[in-house]
Amino acid sequence: MSYTYPETLVSTQWLAKHLDDPKLRIVEIDLNSQAYDRGHLPGSIFWSAMTQLSSNMTLNLDPRLIAKLLSDSGITNDMTVVTVHGGYAATSGCTFWLLKLLGHQNVKILNGGRQKWQQEGFPLTTDKTQVTPTRYPIPDLDSTLRITATEVKKSIEQGNCILLDVRTAQEYRGEIYLQAPPQADELAGHIPGAVNIYYELAHNKDGTFKSAGDLQKIYGDLDAQNKLIIPYCAVGGRSAHTWFILKYLLGYPEVKNYDGSWNEWSKLANSPIAN
């Protein structure tokens, strides 16, 4: 068994050979720039998952802001963007989903991310990457890749979906709300009926994705039910990463990311919660 769309992943060897490709932009994504500043992949730029791709625990889905980020990064709509995660594996798949949501066609993930690059002895640099700003067109969002809370509730009522909670077991059980035990009026738990499969189970110890066969063992029961699969997490990042796995590595036809995720669901009036 092989990946459905293997071309969406690139190896460290492939990337090392394409570092000087003018039509390729390497984007390193992490929670902060500390590791990037100490040394980064040659020619790469940095995006913050906390301040550029999200804010206030919500993913940034404003087409104007994302178009400006792409423009400032010297990216044109015909460039290939290679996403590279740092210490948080979900950032590569989340960025892939976000760029696809905005209609960018050529997106790939470095399999294993920065961890694999360093393990295999490829170079890092502290040289500042020089980019020429572009004018990236403001795109329309592809609504087929995501699902809203209203649509989630409708799908639950109709019984035609599988809710996939990709958070930790502690979050799923309600012991953790976002990043700490629930406080005051914070409601922890999960959407009733959701299956809990932690997103990092899809990775090997070296940060690479598990084989298609192993991924099928993890997620196969979901696809067998022939229903819409709705991954969610806390703010939509980990679930977007799982969306990539289900859609591009396993080829499941009906997958939509609930990017509002628990940060939204737990605050909505009359939203059912289990723990």
N, C-alpha and C positions, 0 to 999 in steps of 0.2 A: 504493500500500500504506500502511495506517495502523496505529497501535498497536492491539493487541487490547483493552487496557483503558486508553484515553487518560485516563479520569477519575482515574487514580492519580497523574497528574502535574498540578501547577498552575504557572501562570506567575507571574512577578513582579507583573504587572498585577493578576491575580486576587487574589493574596495581599495586595497593597496595599489593595484594596477591602474585604478581610475582616479587617483587623487588629483591629477592635473587636468581632468576633463572639464572644459569651460561650461559645459551644459549640465554639470552635476553640482549640487550644493549639499554638503554634509551638515546636519543640524544635530548638535548634542543637546539633550534635554535632561534636566535634573531639578531637584527641589531648590538648589542654590548653585552658585557658580564657583564654589571653593575648589572642587576637584578640577574643573575646567581651567581655572586661573593657574593652578599648579602645573598644568600640562594638558594639552588637548590634541585631538587628531589634527594633522596638518590640513589647513584649509577649512577647518570647521568653524561654525558660528555657534553661539549659545542661546538657547531659549529657556527661560525660567518657567517651570510648570506651575509655580505659585503666583507669579505676578503678571506673566504675559499670556499664558494659556488658560489661566483661571484667576478669579478674584472672589473674595468673600465666600470661599468654599463652593463656587459655582464655575463651571466651564465657560470660557469666553467664546460665545457663539455670535458675536457682533461682526458681520461681514466686513464692515469698514475698518474695524480695529485689526482684524486678521489680515486684511489686504495691506494695511499700513505696515504690519510686522513683516509680511513677505516682501514688500517693497524695500523697507529698510535693510532687509537681509540680502538684498541683491538678487532676489528670485523672480524669474519670469514664469509665465504659465506653461511654457514648453520645457522647462528644466526638470531634471530628475532630482527629487529630494530624497536623501537617505537619512532616516531617523536613527539616532544612536542614543540608547538610554545609558544613564550613569548608574547611580545606586538604587534606582527605583525602576524596576523592569517595565512597569505599566506605561511609563511615559512614551516609549517608542510606539506601541500600538495605539495609544490614545492620540498621539500626533498624527499617525497614519489615518485614523478615523476622522479626525478633525479636517485634515487636508482633503480627504475624499468627500466629506460633507460639503466642503466649499468648491468641489468640482475639479480639484487638481488631479490630473490623470496619472502622472508619473511619480509614484511614491514607493519607496522600498524601505525595508528595515534591515539594519546590520544584525545578523543573527548572533546573539551573544553580547551585543553592545560593547561598551567601553571595556567591560571586564574581559571579554574574549580577546579584544584587540591587544590589551596589555599582557594577558597570559601567553599569547603567541609571539610576544617580543616585538611587535610593531611600534614604530616611534611615536612619541608625543612631542609637542613643541609648546613653547610659551610665546612664540611669535604671534603678534596680533594679525588676524585675518583681515585683509583689505577687501572691501566690497564696494561695488558701485551701485547706489540705490536705483531701483527701477520704479515703474508705475504699474503695479499689479492691479488688474481690473477688479472692481468690487463685485464679488460673485453672489449668486443666489444659493441659498442652502438647499441641499438635496434632502427633502423631508422623508424620503424612503429609507434613510439610514438610521433614523431616530424615532422615538415614540414619546408622546407627552403623557402626563399623569392622567389626563382625561381619557386618552386612548387606552392606557393600561387598565384603568377601571372598567372600561367597556369590554376589553378583551377578557378580563377576569369574569365578568358577568356572562359573557357568551361561552366561556369555557374552551376557548380556542387558542390558548397560549400556555407556555411553560415559563414561569418566572425563575430566573437563575440568579441567585444571590452569590456574588463572587468575593464577598468580604471574608474576614476571618470568622472562625466559629464563635469567638467572643462577641463580635459585633452582631452576628446572626442571632445569638441567644439573648442579646440585650444587655450584656455586661459592659459593653463599650458603646458610646455614642460618638461617632466620628473618630476622635482620637483619645478620648478619656471616658471614665465612667460617667453616666448621665447625671446632669446637675439640674436642680430646680425644675423647670418645665420641659426639659429635654426628654423626648420619648424615644426609647431604644427598642430594638427588636427587629423583626423582618415582616415583609408582606406575607400575609397568610397564604400557605400553599407553596411558597418558594422553596426550591431545592438549593442547598448550599454546597458549592464546589469552589474552594479557594483558588483564585486566579493563578497563584504561583505554582500550583500542581502541574501546570503545563510546561514548566521549565526544568531543564537539567541543572546540575550543580554548577556548570560552567556558564550559566546564563542563557544558553541556546534553548530553542524550542525542542520539546520531545518529538520523537518520530511520529508520523501520521498514525501509525498503528497504535502507539501508546496513547496518543491524544484521543483516538477513537474509543479506547478502553475507558477513558475518563468521561467522555461526553456522549458516547454512542447511544445511551438510553434516551437522551433528549431528542435526537434526530429520529429515532424509531417511532416517535409518537406523531410525526407529521403535523406538528403545530408550530405556530410562531414562537420563537425563542426570544425572550426579553431579558438580557442580562442587566443587572443594576449593581451598584456598590454604594459608596457614600456620596461622591460628587460626580460620578460618571466617567472617571479616568480609568479605573481598573476594569470596569465593565466594557469600556470602549476597546481596551486591549483584548478582552475575551471575545468581543464582537469580531475583531480581526482574526482570531484563531478559528472561531466557528465558521466564519464566512470565507476566508481566503485559504486557510490551511486545510480545513475539513470540507469546505464547499457546501455547508448547510444552506439551503435556499432561502429560508425565512428567518432572519435575525435582525432585530432592531435594538439599538442601544437606548435604554432609558437614562438619559444624561442628567435628568433632574435628581434621580436616585434618592437615597435615604434623606439627604439634606432637605429635599423638597417634600417627599412623601410624609415624613414625620411631622411636618408643620401644617399640612393641609387638613382642613376641617373634615371630619367624618371619614378619614382614611383608616381602614382597618389595619391593626397592628397585632402581630403575634410575637411571643417570646417564650 
